[in-house]
Amino acid sequence: MLIDDHFNPRPTDIIVATSPKCGTTWLRSLVFSIINRNSFDFNNHPLSKANPRDLVHFLEAHIRGDMSTVSIDGLLAPRLLSTHLPCSLFPKCMTDDFRLHLRRP
């Protein structure tokens, strides 16, 4: 219920959804690098100075209202988010779109 109340998905959102302790931090850094591959060179890449947890926002922290996190509502598209929540807990509008993309050839 909290995700429905506190998260407004956008069509451009990219969500890294993983189980805990399965390489989430590594996957965050890979996805961040791919999304931003043309924005940075090796000399000033954000991953050389910051942890992937600081660059890819954790959806559960936003839902909890953790004051130490940046509000994801103000992030520019595409918003890159991470979560350990199962797909069944996401708003129906997100899971319906996801299932449609899976069925398309």
Secondary structure by P-SEA (a helix, b strand, c coil): ccccccccccccccccccccccaaaaaaaaaaaaaaccccccccccccccccccccccaaaaaaccccccccccccccbbbbbccccccccaaaaaaaaaaaacc
